[in-house]
Amino acid sequence: MVHQSRWGWHPCDYATFRLLKRLHRACEEARRRFAAWQRWHRKMPRNRVVRRWLRDGQGRRIGCEVVGSRPEPSLSPLFCVRRLVPSYWSEDGKPLQEARLVEDVVFGDLGIVEAYRTARKPAASPEEVRPLPFTGQELQQLAAELMA
């Protein structure tokens, strides 16, 4: 079902577009948190710490001290999937004879980014409108999972 606006024809009504926009924003936030998790995961455990600068009487930096360990960044359960995969490499980069299980996290946008871009772009006529890959009810379910 297509809807007309001042700028052209769209594949969804405004309320569905707002819901899609909220999901797109959550997806981009989840992408940023996933990138933060990847940066955290690449570090050796001894380097995952929070440091504080030490200053002298004139305010100049003279060193730093370890305040505590940096917590693992949280991941969105809707967009990120944790799984165990076999790896034939040790933590120091040497090959192993037998596989060991390591944690892997995969990010998936569920097609929300493409649907949002499709909904944003108006078409000149109703025949040119590309339909969304989601129904309104599927978007409602994704939004409910996101809020839970």
C-alpha positions as CSV (number, residue, x, y, z in Angstrom):
1,M,0.0,0.0,0.0
2,V,1.5,3.3,-1.0
3,H,1.0,6.7,0.6
4,Q,1.2,10.2,-0.9
5,S,3.1,13.1,0.7
6,R,4.0,16.6,-0.4
7,W,7.2,15.2,-2.0
8,G,5.9,12.1,-3.7
9,W,4.8,8.6,-3.1
10,H,6.1,6.4,-0.2
11,P,5.8,2.7,0.6
12,C,4.4,3.3,4.1
13,D,2.4,5.8,6.1
14,Y,4.1,8.3,8.5
15,A,3.5,6.3,11.7
16,T,5.2,3.2,10.2
17,F,8.0,5.5,8.9
18,R,8.5,6.9,12.4
19,L,8.7,3.3,13.8
20,L,11.2,2.4,11.1
21,K,13.2,5.5,11.9
22,R,13.4,4.5,15.6
23,L,14.5,1.0,14.7
24,H,17.2,2.4,12.3
25,R,18.5,4.7,15.1
26,A,18.7,1.7,17.4
27,C,20.5,-0.3,14.7
28,E,23.1,2.4,14.3
29,E,23.6,2.6,18.1
30,A,24.0,-1.2,18.2
31,R,26.6,-0.9,15.3
32,R,28.6,1.6,17.4
33,R,28.4,-0.6,20.5
34,F,29.5,-3.6,18.4
35,A,32.5,-1.6,17.2
36,A,33.3,-0.6,20.8
37,W,33.1,-4.3,21.7
38,Q,35.4,-5.3,18.9
39,R,38.0,-2.7,20.0
40,W,37.7,-4.0,23.6
41,H,37.9,-7.6,22.5
42,R,41.1,-7.1,20.4
43,K,43.0,-5.9,23.5
44,M,44.9,-8.3,25.7
45,P,43.1,-8.6,29.1
46,R,45.9,-6.8,30.9
47,N,45.4,-3.8,28.6
48,R,41.6,-3.5,29.2
49,V,42.1,-1.1,32.0
50,V,41.0,2.5,32.9
51,R,43.8,4.8,33.6
52,R,43.9,8.2,35.3
53,W,46.5,10.9,34.7
54,L,48.8,12.0,37.6
55,R,49.7,15.6,37.6
56,D,52.3,17.7,39.5
57,G,51.7,20.9,41.4
58,Q,51.7,23.0,38.2
59,G,49.1,20.7,36.5
60,R,51.5,19.0,34.1
61,R,51.1,15.3,33.4
62,I,53.7,13.2,35.1
63,G,52.4,9.7,34.6
64,C,49.3,7.6,35.0
65,E,47.8,5.0,37.4
66,V,45.5,2.1,36.8
67,V,42.1,2.8,38.3
68,G,40.4,-0.5,37.4
69,S,39.5,-2.9,34.7
70,R,37.4,-1.7,31.7
71,P,34.0,-3.5,31.6
72,E,32.9,-5.3,28.5
73,P,30.8,-3.1,26.3
74,S,27.1,-4.2,26.2
75,L,25.8,-5.6,22.9
76,S,22.3,-5.4,21.6
77,P,20.7,-8.9,21.6
78,L,18.5,-8.0,18.7
79,F,21.3,-7.1,16.3
80,C,24.3,-9.1,17.7
81,V,24.6,-12.9,17.9
82,R,27.2,-14.5,20.1
83,R,28.5,-17.9,19.1
84,L,31.4,-20.3,19.7
85,V,33.5,-21.1,16.7
86,P,36.6,-23.4,16.3
87,S,40.0,-21.6,15.9
88,Y,43.3,-23.2,15.0
89,W,45.3,-20.2,16.3
90,S,46.6,-19.6,19.8
91,E,46.1,-16.3,21.6
92,D,49.7,-15.3,20.8
93,G,49.3,-16.0,17.1
94,K,50.9,-19.4,16.7
95,P,49.2,-22.3,14.9
96,L,47.6,-25.1,16.9
97,Q,47.3,-28.8,16.1
98,E,43.8,-29.0,17.5
99,A,41.0,-26.5,17.4
100,R,39.9,-24.6,20.4
101,L,36.6,-22.8,20.8
102,V,36.6,-19.0,20.8
103,E,33.8,-16.6,21.1
104,D,32.6,-14.8,18.0
105,V,30.1,-12.0,17.7
106,V,28.3,-11.3,14.4
107,F,26.4,-8.1,13.7
108,G,23.3,-8.2,11.5
109,D,21.1,-5.2,10.6
110,L,18.1,-7.5,9.7
111,G,17.4,-5.4,6.6
112,I,16.3,-2.3,8.6
113,V,18.9,0.0,7.1
114,E,17.8,-0.8,3.5
115,A,14.1,-0.5,4.5
116,Y,14.6,2.9,6.1
117,R,16.4,4.2,3.0
118,T,13.6,2.9,0.8
119,A,11.0,4.6,3.0
120,R,12.8,7.9,3.0
121,K,13.1,8.3,-0.7
122,P,9.9,9.4,-2.4
123,A,8.9,8.1,-5.9
124,A,7.4,10.2,-8.6
125,S,4.4,7.9,-9.2
126,P,2.8,5.0,-7.3
127,E,4.0,2.5,-9.8
128,E,7.7,3.4,-9.1
129,V,7.4,2.8,-5.3
130,R,9.5,-0.2,-4.1
131,P,7.7,-2.1,-1.4
132,L,9.2,-2.5,2.1
133,P,10.5,-6.0,3.0
134,F,8.6,-5.7,6.3
135,T,5.0,-5.5,7.2
136,G,3.8,-3.1,9.8
137,Q,3.2,-5.9,12.2
138,E,6.7,-7.3,11.8
139,L,8.1,-3.8,12.5
140,Q,5.9,-3.7,15.7
141,Q,7.4,-7.0,16.8
142,L,10.9,-5.9,16.2
143,A,10.2,-2.7,18.2
144,A,8.7,-4.7,21.0
145,E,11.8,-7.0,21.1
146,L,14.0,-3.9,21.1
147,M,12.2,-2.4,24.1
148,A,12.3,-5.6,26.1
